[in-house]
Amino acid sequence: MNFLRRRLSDSSFVANLPNGYMMDLQRPDSSTSSPASPAMERKHPQPPQPSHSSSTGTSIFSSISSAMKQTTQAAAGLIDHSASSTPPVAQKPKILLVIDDAHTDWAKYFQGKKVNGEFDIRVEQAEFSELNLAAYVMGGCMVDMQVMRNGTKVVRSFKPDFVLIRQHAYSMALGEDFRSLIIGLQYGGIHTVNSLYSIYNFCSKPWVFSQLIKIFNSLGPEKFPLVEQTFFPSYKQMLTTPNFPVVVKLGHAHAGMGKVKVENQHDFRDMASIVAMAKTYVTTEPFIDSKYDIRIQKIGSNYKAYMRTSISGNWKANTGSAMLEQIAMTERYRLWADACAEMFGGLDICAVKAVHSKDGKDYIIEVMDSSMPLIGEHVEEDRQLIADLVVSRMTQLVTTAGSTPSPLRPWPPQVQPASMKSQTGPQLGQLSQPRPPPQGGPRQPQGSQPPRTNAPPQQRLSPQGQQPQSPQSTSPQQQRSPGSPQQVRSATGSSPVQASKPGMFPPQQPRPPAQGRAPNQPSPTETSKQQATPHPHLNKSQSLTNTFSISESPQRGNANEDEAKAETIRNLRKSFASLFSD
């Protein structure tokens, strides 16, 4: 130990070390530093302290072991260059765009929530009229937002990761048509709740009603009672006389707008002239003297049913004064909601509106999407359910965005360089070529070789695939230097993997090393002795190299690289042996 201290305390020895080795010894100790000049330090040297020497010896051994480990891994080609020692970078928050009016502050419902437990959520809220966007093939979607906040105009530009749509994208009554923004979001590949496909399809109520007709034809009138409705593409077709009274609905409108009750034929003709001025389609359905309205809403997996009764006496229950109360969710109502939630590829948020007549019958009249208004005493709970649903969809998007790990990914240190990958192709290709019977085994069928070479697990266990080759073949795997570790392992037949894989050869045939050899073939013992004689120190470094090359060492096939690795390890051991020798 004293010799080691004297040797390592020599300034010339430390100065000759390569860069990065034992840097803790080359730094001045802050506790023993002095403002005196270097000349004064040489005149008055400080006596070594025992504690400092022990810590120095410990740091020396840790530096030596670390340097030896890194050098050995570098020689074996096992250092993972993808790993970096830089500190982890903070994850950027996911941007959620909520399209809704300013009456609801959606930021507070997403406060404290994280996507996949690691991404914060930044909420940007605006109405359709306050948005503009540009979508690109490679660049995604860039949204420009101009909103008024407390009398101040706020302008922002961002790329949303997810969008929650709580407004109607199209309404004839208000003259608002934002379907171009829906197209832009779809063009930019933005995911939304509900889906953009369903949002665009909900921009036409007759189009949505056609989906209800499909459900009606599938389930029948008993399970899915749909109101009878007639569609007219323009006023010119409004010639037939329906049964009166009827409800005429013009175009695409919401909240009871564009709906007129027609009592007789004369009023119906007057209504046709109004439709001609509106230049739109129209639907008619028989007027139902309702007792109350029914609304079944579905948010994710949460169901609620409400009953609304008009107090003001208006035939529109959603106009004027009405009494709202929650009712029990029956299996009949649940079937309605589940059936409507399957249209247009699936609706995460939807509501079914029905009318309960005074004769006790129910009639389904409409279905709404994620832009439905929230009603009742549980509005806050419903908003929280919507927020949880959005976070769940964003988490699914993050988890499914990553690429599926390939079967080779669990072994990243064994990735071969480009020069060695080019050699693997010819070696695997040679295994599928016909060759003479290996090692005097005429009983082995030729048909058993292609399955052995085509199976990927058997190609990775390369010692089994190379064992049947004859030593007299001209394969480049046979033309190696005597010090090649692949030749030693293939000649001695001492691979533990071969003993555990008897299925590589036909069951009725003994293992190839036990069969007879040609007269000019040397025995495995003589071959190993001849290969070990020119390099007495190679077996030690070779065992270390074979430790790191687990299953792909026989496929590397470059004797110069193996020799260089072994030479590097030998020089390293000699340098450390001379360092610690007395």
Secondary structure in CASP SS format (residue, H / E / C, confidence):
PFRMAT SS
TARGET T0000
AUTHOR 0000-0000-0000
METHOD secondary structure of the structure
MODEL  1
M C 1.00
N H 1.00
F H 1.00
L H 1.00
R H 1.00
R H 1.00
R H 1.00
L H 1.00
S H 1.00
D C 1.00
S H 1.00
S H 1.00
F H 1.00
V H 1.00
A H 1.00
N C 1.00
L C 1.00
P C 1.00
N C 1.00
G C 1.00
Y C 1.00
M C 1.00
M H 1.00
D H 1.00
L H 1.00
Q H 1.00
R C 1.00
P C 1.00
D C 1.00
S C 1.00
S C 1.00
T C 1.00
S C 1.00
S C 1.00
P C 1.00
A C 1.00
S C 1.00
P H 1.00
A H 1.00
M H 1.00
E H 1.00
R H 1.00
K H 1.00
H C 1.00
P C 1.00
Q C 1.00
P C 1.00
P C 1.00
Q C 1.00
P H 1.00
S H 1.00
H H 1.00
S H 1.00
S H 1.00
S H 1.00
T H 1.00
G H 1.00
T H 1.00
S H 1.00
I H 1.00
F H 1.00
S H 1.00
S H 1.00
I H 1.00
S H 1.00
S H 1.00
A H 1.00
M H 1.00
K H 1.00
Q H 1.00
T H 1.00
T H 1.00
Q H 1.00
A H 1.00
A H 1.00
A H 1.00
G C 1.00
L C 1.00
I C 1.00
D C 1.00
H C 1.00
S C 1.00
A C 1.00
S C 1.00
S C 1.00
T C 1.00
P C 1.00
P C 1.00
V C 1.00
A C 1.00
Q C 1.00
K C 1.00
P C 1.00
K E 1.00
I E 1.00
L E 1.00
L E 1.00
V E 1.00
I E 1.00
D C 1.00
D C 1.00
A C 1.00
H C 1.00
T C 1.00
D C 1.00
W H 1.00
A H 1.00
K H 1.00
Y H 1.00
F C 1.00
Q C 1.00
G C 1.00
K C 1.00
K E 1.00
V E 1.00
N C 1.00
G C 1.00
E C 1.00
F E 1.00
D E 1.00
I E 1.00
R E 1.00
V E 1.00
E E 1.00
Q E 1.00
A E 1.00
E C 1.00
F H 1.00
S H 1.00
E H 1.00
L E 1.00
N E 1.00
L E 1.00
A E 1.00
A E 1.00
Y E 1.00
V C 1.00
M C 1.00
G C 1.00
G E 1.00
C E 1.00
M E 1.00
V E 1.00
D E 1.00
M E 1.00
Q E 1.00
V E 1.00
M E 1.00
R E 1.00
N C 1.00
G C 1.00
T E 1.00
K E 1.00
V E 1.00
V E 1.00
R E 1.00
S E 1.00
F E 1.00
K C 1.00
P C 1.00
D C 1.00
F E 1.00
V E 1.00
L E 1.00
I E 1.00
R C 1.00
Q C 1.00
H C 1.00
A C 1.00
Y E 1.00
S E 1.00
M C 1.00
A C 1.00
L C 1.00
G C 1.00
E E 1.00
D E 1.00
F C 1.00
R H 1.00
S H 1.00
L H 1.00
I H 1.00
I H 1.00
G H 1.00
L H 1.00
Q H 1.00
Y H 1.00
G C 1.00
G C 1.00
I C 1.00
H E 1.00
T E 1.00
V E 1.00
N C 1.00
S C 1.00
L H 1.00
Y H 1.00
S H 1.00
I H 1.00
Y H 1.00
N H 1.00
F C 1.00
C C 1.00
S C 1.00
K H 1.00
P H 1.00
W H 1.00
V H 1.00
F H 1.00
S H 1.00
Q H 1.00
L H 1.00
I H 1.00
K H 1.00
I H 1.00
F H 1.00
N H 1.00
S H 1.00
L H 1.00
G C 1.00
P C 1.00
E C 1.00
K C 1.00
F C 1.00
P C 1.00
L E 1.00
V C 1.00
E C 1.00
Q C 1.00
T E 1.00
F E 1.00
F E 1.00
P C 1.00
S C 1.00
Y H 1.00
K H 1.00
Q H 1.00
M C 1.00
L C 1.00
T C 1.00
T C 1.00
P C 1.00
N C 1.00
F C 1.00
P C 1.00
V E 1.00
V E 1.00
V E 1.00
K E 1.00
L E 1.00
G C 1.00
H C 1.00
A C 1.00
H C 1.00
A C 1.00
G C 1.00
M C 1.00
G C 1.00
K E 1.00
V E 1.00
K E 1.00
V E 1.00
E C 1.00
N C 1.00
Q H 1.00
H H 1.00
D H 1.00
F H 1.00
R H 1.00
D H 1.00
M H 1.00
A H 1.00
S H 1.00
I H 1.00
V H 1.00
A H 1.00
M H 1.00
A H 1.00
K C 1.00
T C 1.00
Y C 1.00
V E 1.00
T E 1.00
T E 1.00
E E 1.00
P E 1.00
F C 1.00
I C 1.00
D C 1.00
S E 1.00
K E 1.00
Y E 1.00
D E 1.00
I E 1.00
R E 1.00
I E 1.00
Q E 1.00
K E 1.00
I E 1.00
G C 1.00
S C 1.00
N E 1.00
Y E 1.00
K E 1.00
A E 1.00
Y E 1.00
M E 1.00
R E 1.00
T E 1.00
S E 1.00
I C 1.00
S C 1.00
G C 1.00
N C 1.00
W C 1.00
K C 1.00
A C 1.00
N C 1.00
T C 1.00
G C 1.00
S C 1.00
A E 1.00
M E 1.00
L E 1.00
E E 1.00
Q E 1.00
I E 1.00
A C 1.00
M C 1.00
T C 1.00
E H 1.00
R H 1.00
Y H 1.00
R H 1.00
L H 1.00
W H 1.00
A H 1.00
D H 1.00
A H 1.00
C H 1.00
A C 1.00
E C 1.00
M H 1.00
F H 1.00
G H 1.00
G C 1.00
L C 1.00
D C 1.00
I E 1.00
C E 1.00
A E 1.00
V E 1.00
K E 1.00
A E 1.00
V E 1.00
H E 1.00
S E 1.00
K C 1.00
D C 1.00
G C 1.00
K C 1.00
D E 1.00
Y E 1.00
I E 1.00
I E 1.00
E E 1.00
V E 1.00
M E 1.00
D C 1.00
S C 1.00
S C 1.00
M C 1.00
P C 1.00
L C 1.00
I C 1.00
G C 1.00
E C 1.00
H C 1.00
V H 1.00
E H 1.00
E H 1.00
D H 1.00
R H 1.00
Q H 1.00
L H 1.00
I H 1.00
A H 1.00
D H 1.00
L H 1.00
V H 1.00
V H 1.00
S H 1.00
R H 1.00
M H 1.00
T H 1.00
Q H 1.00
L H 1.00
V H 1.00
T H 1.00
T H 1.00
A H 1.00
G C 1.00
S C 1.00
T C 1.00
P C 1.00
S C 1.00
P C 1.00
L C 1.00
R C 1.00
P C 1.00
W C 1.00
P H 1.00
P H 1.00
Q H 1.00
V C 1.00
Q C 1.00
P C 1.00
A H 1.00
S H 1.00
M H 1.00
K H 1.00
S H 1.00
Q H 1.00
T H 1.00
G H 1.00
P H 1.00
Q H 1.00
L H 1.00
G H 1.00
Q H 1.00
L H 1.00
S C 1.00
Q C 1.00
P C 1.00
R C 1.00
P C 1.00
P C 1.00
P H 1.00
Q H 1.00
G H 1.00
G C 1.00
P C 1.00
R C 1.00
Q C 1.00
P C 1.00
Q H 1.00
G H 1.00
S H 1.00
Q H 1.00
P H 1.00
P H 1.00
R H 1.00
T H 1.00
N H 1.00
A C 1.00
P H 1.00
P H 1.00
Q H 1.00
Q H 1.00
R H 1.00
L C 1.00
S H 1.00
P H 1.00
Q H 1.00
G H 1.00
Q H 1.00
Q C 1.00
P C 1.00
Q C 1.00
S C 1.00
P C 1.00
Q C 1.00
S C 1.00
T C 1.00
S C 1.00
P C 1.00
Q C 1.00
Q C 1.00
Q C 1.00
R C 1.00
S C 1.00
P C 1.00
G C 1.00
S C 1.00
P H 1.00
Q H 1.00
Q H 1.00
V H 1.00
R H 1.00
S H 1.00
A H 1.00
T H 1.00
G C 1.00
S C 1.00
S C 1.00
P H 1.00
V H 1.00
Q H 1.00
A H 1.00
S C 1.00
K C 1.00
P H 1.00
G H 1.00
M H 1.00
F C 1.00
P C 1.00
P C 1.00
Q C 1.00
Q C 1.00
P C 1.00
R C 1.00
P H 1.00
P H 1.00
A H 1.00
Q C 1.00
G C 1.00
R C 1.00
A C 1.00
P C 1.00
N C 1.00
Q C 1.00
P C 1.00
S C 1.00
P H 1.00
T H 1.00
E H 1.00
T H 1.00
S H 1.00
K H 1.00
Q H 1.00
Q H 1.00
A H 1.00
T C 1.00
P C 1.00
H C 1.00
P C 1.00
H C 1.00
L H 1.00
N H 1.00
K H 1.00
S H 1.00
Q H 1.00
S H 1.00
L H 1.00
T H 1.00
N H 1.00
T H 1.00
F H 1.00
S C 1.00
I C 1.00
S C 1.00
E C 1.00
S H 1.00
P H 1.00
Q H 1.00
R C 1.00
G C 1.00
N C 1.00
A H 1.00
N H 1.00
E H 1.00
D H 1.00
E H 1.00
A H 1.00
K H 1.00
A H 1.00
E H 1.00
T H 1.00
I H 1.00
R H 1.00
N H 1.00
L H 1.00
R H 1.00
K H 1.00
S H 1.00
F H 1.00
A H 1.00
S H 1.00
L H 1.00
F H 1.00
S C 1.00
D C 1.00
END
